[in-house]
Amino acid sequence: MAELCRINGTAAAAACDAITALINAGTGVMICYSGAQPATCAEAASGSEVFTTTAVADMFAAASTSTGIAALNAALQDPHATGGTAGYFRLVALTGPTPILQGTVGTATSNLILNTVTIGASSVVDITALTVTVPLTQ
């Protein structure tokens, strides 16, 4: 049986920064879907598209060495949402179809925080809080 491998804050931050660097070039999209997220990024998306927004350069700030968390550095917006109930999101680079990461959407304790998960058709969606975490276990 394998033992738990532990990493420190510097390593967690470096890993998190490597992940966010794949989208920080501003060459990708965030797509939010209804329903539950697939078990892995390799699986096909489930649910219906609720909104899509284009990534911007330096979208994420550098990860904290005390938490391994990188937070959204620039607000994002989709002025023409498809509409629906937001369940999960995926960040996808324009260079490939496989998502870089996916996460939960909610109003309080999720990776992507929205003021409501019920999005009307043609509504403006403002994204102001998004985090990517690489857990550290010192």
C-alpha positions as CSV (number, residue, x, y, z in Angstrom):
1,M,0.0,0.0,0.0
2,A,1.4,3.4,-1.0
3,E,2.0,6.0,1.7
4,L,0.7,9.6,1.5
5,C,3.1,11.8,-0.3
6,R,3.3,15.3,1.2
7,I,4.3,18.5,-0.4
8,N,5.1,21.9,1.1
9,G,3.5,25.3,0.2
10,T,6.2,26.2,-2.2
11,A,5.7,23.0,-4.2
12,A,1.9,23.3,-4.1
13,A,2.1,26.9,-5.3
14,A,4.5,26.0,-8.1
15,A,2.2,23.1,-9.2
16,C,-0.8,25.5,-9.1
17,D,1.0,28.1,-11.1
18,A,2.0,25.6,-13.8
19,I,-1.7,24.6,-14.2
20,T,-2.9,28.2,-14.4
21,A,-0.1,29.1,-16.8
22,L,-1.9,26.9,-19.4
23,I,-4.8,29.4,-19.4
24,N,-3.0,32.6,-18.3
25,A,-1.8,33.3,-21.9
26,G,-5.4,34.4,-22.6
27,T,-5.9,31.7,-25.2
28,G,-8.8,29.7,-23.9
29,V,-12.4,29.7,-22.8
30,M,-14.4,29.0,-19.7
31,I,-17.6,27.1,-20.4
32,C,-20.2,26.6,-17.7
33,Y,-22.6,23.7,-18.0
34,S,-25.8,22.6,-16.2
35,G,-25.8,19.4,-14.1
36,A,-23.1,17.5,-12.4
37,Q,-19.5,17.6,-13.6
38,P,-18.0,14.4,-15.1
39,A,-15.6,12.4,-13.0
40,T,-12.6,13.5,-15.0
41,C,-11.6,16.1,-17.5
42,A,-11.1,13.4,-20.1
43,E,-14.8,12.5,-20.1
44,A,-17.2,14.3,-22.4
45,A,-19.1,17.3,-21.0
46,S,-22.5,16.6,-19.6
47,G,-25.5,18.9,-19.3
48,S,-26.2,22.0,-21.5
49,E,-24.0,25.0,-22.0
50,V,-25.2,27.9,-19.6
51,F,-22.5,30.5,-20.6
52,T,-19.1,30.8,-22.2
53,T,-16.5,33.5,-21.6
54,T,-13.1,34.1,-23.2
55,A,-10.0,33.8,-21.0
56,V,-7.9,36.9,-20.6
57,A,-4.1,37.3,-20.2
58,D,-3.0,36.9,-16.6
59,M,-6.4,35.6,-15.6
60,F,-5.0,34.1,-12.4
61,A,-2.7,35.6,-9.8
62,A,0.3,33.7,-8.6
63,A,-0.6,31.0,-6.1
64,S,0.0,31.5,-2.4
65,T,2.8,29.4,-0.9
66,S,0.8,29.2,2.3
67,T,-2.4,27.7,0.7
68,G,-1.6,26.4,-2.8
69,I,-4.5,28.5,-4.1
70,A,-4.5,30.8,-7.2
71,A,-7.3,33.3,-7.4
72,L,-8.9,35.1,-10.3
73,N,-6.8,38.1,-11.2
74,A,-9.2,39.7,-13.7
75,A,-13.0,39.9,-13.9
76,L,-14.6,38.0,-16.7
77,Q,-18.0,38.5,-18.4
78,D,-20.3,36.8,-20.8
79,P,-22.8,39.4,-22.0
80,H,-24.9,36.9,-23.9
81,A,-25.5,33.8,-21.7
82,T,-27.4,30.9,-23.2
83,G,-29.1,30.4,-19.8
84,G,-29.9,27.6,-17.4
85,T,-28.8,26.4,-14.0
86,A,-25.0,26.5,-13.6
87,G,-23.6,23.2,-12.2
88,Y,-19.9,23.1,-13.2
89,F,-17.4,24.8,-15.4
90,R,-14.4,23.8,-17.6
91,L,-11.4,25.8,-18.6
92,V,-10.3,24.8,-22.1
93,A,-7.2,26.0,-24.0
94,L,-7.8,26.8,-27.6
95,T,-4.9,24.5,-28.5
96,G,-6.9,21.3,-27.6
97,P,-10.3,19.9,-26.8
98,T,-9.4,18.4,-23.4
99,P,-10.2,20.7,-20.5
100,I,-7.3,21.9,-18.4
101,L,-9.5,21.8,-15.4
102,Q,-13.1,21.6,-14.3
103,G,-14.7,22.6,-11.0
104,T,-17.9,23.4,-9.1
105,V,-20.1,26.4,-9.5
106,G,-22.1,27.9,-6.6
107,T,-23.0,31.0,-4.6
108,A,-20.7,30.4,-1.6
109,T,-18.4,27.3,-1.3
110,S,-17.4,26.4,-4.8
111,N,-14.5,26.9,-7.1
112,L,-16.4,29.4,-9.2
113,I,-18.7,31.8,-7.2
114,L,-21.6,33.5,-8.9
115,N,-24.3,35.7,-7.3
116,T,-26.9,33.2,-8.6
117,V,-26.6,29.8,-10.3
118,T,-29.9,30.5,-12.2
119,I,-28.9,32.3,-15.4
120,G,-31.5,33.8,-17.7
121,A,-31.2,33.6,-21.4
122,S,-29.3,36.6,-22.8
123,S,-28.3,37.7,-19.3
124,V,-25.0,39.3,-18.5
125,V,-22.8,37.0,-16.3
126,D,-20.1,38.6,-14.2
127,I,-17.4,36.3,-12.9
128,T,-15.5,37.9,-10.0
129,A,-14.4,34.9,-7.9
130,L,-12.6,31.7,-9.1
131,T,-9.9,29.6,-7.4
132,V,-7.7,26.8,-8.4
133,T,-6.2,24.8,-5.5
134,V,-3.3,22.3,-5.3
135,P,-3.7,20.9,-1.7
136,L,-0.6,21.1,0.4
137,T,0.1,18.5,3.1
138,Q,3.1,19.6,5.1
